[in-house]
Amino acid sequence: MFKIGNIEIKNNVVLAPMAGICNSAFRRIIKEMGCSLVYAEMVSDKGLIYNSKKTKDMLYVSDEERPIAQQIFGSDVDTFVEAAKMVEEIMKPDIIDINMGCPVPKVAIKSQAGAALLKSPEKIKEIVSAVVKAVHVPVTVKIRSGWDNDSINAPEVAKIIEEAGASAITIHGRTRSQGYSGKVDLDIIKKVKESVSIPVIANGDITDIESAKRTLEYTGCDAIMIGRGVLGNPWLMKEIITYLNSGKIIPKPSYKEKIEMCFHHLDYLLEIKSEKVAVLEMRGHASWYIKGLPGAQKIKTEIFKATTSIELKNILSNYLKVLDNGI
Ligand SMILES: Cc1cc2nc3c(=O)[nH]c(=O)nc-3n(C[C@H](O)[C@H](O)[C@H](O)COP(=O)(O)O)c2cc1C
């Protein structure tokens, strides 16, 4: 257990914010796997301020997902503050997170948001302290190790963030220019942990029990955050949490559980999205869930042609029958 401000987080495994993935449906599944804190996908400060329906719809949360952190990205103090107040009022998240790590050009270059903020320590201080003052919930910040290899500054940035009043920091141990290439740098994560006294959450390349254990032990961080590792494999959360709590290794999911999860995930998506959008999103998730099963490649092609939930469910039911008969 650890605490972010006054919020008790019941274990030390956290879901990473992932744009286009971490909506209410996915977060509910991850919570069902025992995850203690979920980060919602980022929302744009300007999207909220200009009343974009699409952005506001992203703030939907169901009670079973709590505690939840909502992440905001932006580049100006005023719009950040305004957006944070709106998020607090509309969604009532338990935590508000500030994105200082997004590497995609649309965010980090065109809007000078996300990881671009790492280049302006003064601005970091201004944004974090203004948001902390403006809302009543704890504020966290998610950073990368720096902008590029010549400007690795996460430990200094972390100190500024702490002094500005943030309640925790997540560090993804890669620079902006690395994107997702190379390996996560656990040394820089360790240095961040050593440079502040607020909780630090370590992030990057956690895909199994071994990497979870190594990251926690090597960095001394308070918690770990998992992103890509749970795509198509939400069971990883349960596997890691069970291991960290008891040393026990639970069995891997069967093909039946994987296909049943597709139905479960689709049903949750249908509760929050139009059928068209739910099916489009589910095409990607379903192909991740079945990855590696016998004949999955052929089924994936069929899945990507499905346009209705019935079609998608039929493809998956037939596939389950084929697997039951042992192809
Ligand atoms: C599809 C995708 C979307 C992401 N969206 C966000 C986001 O909205 N906000 C953010 O801070 N990081 C985002 N990230 C980065 C992840 O939160 C995480 O830092 C990164 O994937 C490294 O962790 P991992 O190795 O466990 O995936 C995204 C990553 C992926 C793969």
PDBQT file of the ligand as one rigid body, heavy atoms in Angstrom, charges set to zero:
ROOT
HETATM    1  C1  LIG A 401      -1.006   3.464 -27.316  1.00  0.00    +0.000 C 
HETATM    2  C2  LIG A 401      -0.320   4.272 -26.242  1.00  0.00    +0.000 A 
HETATM    3  C3  LIG A 401      -0.912   5.430 -25.798  1.00  0.00    +0.000 A 
HETATM    4  C4  LIG A 401      -0.297   6.198 -24.788  1.00  0.00    +0.000 A 
HETATM    5  N1  LIG A 401      -0.930   7.315 -24.317  1.00  0.00    +0.000 NA
HETATM    6  C5  LIG A 401      -0.395   7.988 -23.270  1.00  0.00    +0.000 A 
HETATM    7  C6  LIG A 401      -1.109   9.054 -22.647  1.00  0.00    +0.000 A 
HETATM    8  O1  LIG A 401      -2.253   9.383 -22.998  1.00  0.00    +0.000 OA
HETATM    9  N2  LIG A 401      -0.474   9.707 -21.628  1.00  0.00    +0.000 N 
HETATM   10  C7  LIG A 401       0.772   9.342 -21.177  1.00  0.00    +0.000 A 
HETATM   11  O2  LIG A 401       1.291   9.956 -20.237  1.00  0.00    +0.000 OA
HETATM   12  N3  LIG A 401       1.437   8.316 -21.719  1.00  0.00    +0.000 NA
HETATM   13  C8  LIG A 401       0.878   7.633 -22.733  1.00  0.00    +0.000 A 
HETATM   14  N4  LIG A 401       1.528   6.540 -23.234  1.00  0.00    +0.000 N 
HETATM   15  C9  LIG A 401       2.776   6.095 -22.603  1.00  0.00    +0.000 C 
HETATM   16  C10 LIG A 401       2.487   5.057 -21.506  1.00  0.00    +0.000 C 
HETATM   17  O3  LIG A 401       1.713   5.612 -20.471  1.00  0.00    +0.000 OA
HETATM   18  C11 LIG A 401       3.801   4.505 -20.918  1.00  0.00    +0.000 C 
HETATM   19  O4  LIG A 401       4.525   5.566 -20.339  1.00  0.00    +0.000 OA
HETATM   20  C12 LIG A 401       4.670   3.828 -21.966  1.00  0.00    +0.000 C 
HETATM   21  O5  LIG A 401       3.902   2.999 -22.811  1.00  0.00    +0.000 OA
HETATM   22  C13 LIG A 401       5.796   3.011 -21.316  1.00  0.00    +0.000 C 
HETATM   23  O6  LIG A 401       5.275   2.021 -20.473  1.00  0.00    +0.000 OA
HETATM   24  P1  LIG A 401       5.135   0.473 -20.959  1.00  0.00    +0.000 P 
HETATM   25  O7  LIG A 401       6.502   0.017 -21.400  1.00  0.00    +0.000 OA
HETATM   26  O8  LIG A 401       4.607  -0.253 -19.772  1.00  0.00    +0.000 OA
HETATM   27  O9  LIG A 401       4.179   0.474 -22.122  1.00  0.00    +0.000 OA
HETATM   28  C14 LIG A 401       0.947   5.787 -24.248  1.00  0.00    +0.000 A 
HETATM   29  C15 LIG A 401       1.539   4.616 -24.719  1.00  0.00    +0.000 A 
HETATM   30  C16 LIG A 401       0.931   3.858 -25.688  1.00  0.00    +0.000 A 
HETATM   31  C17 LIG A 401       1.578   2.575 -26.156  1.00  0.00    +0.000 C 
ENDROOT
TORSDOF 0
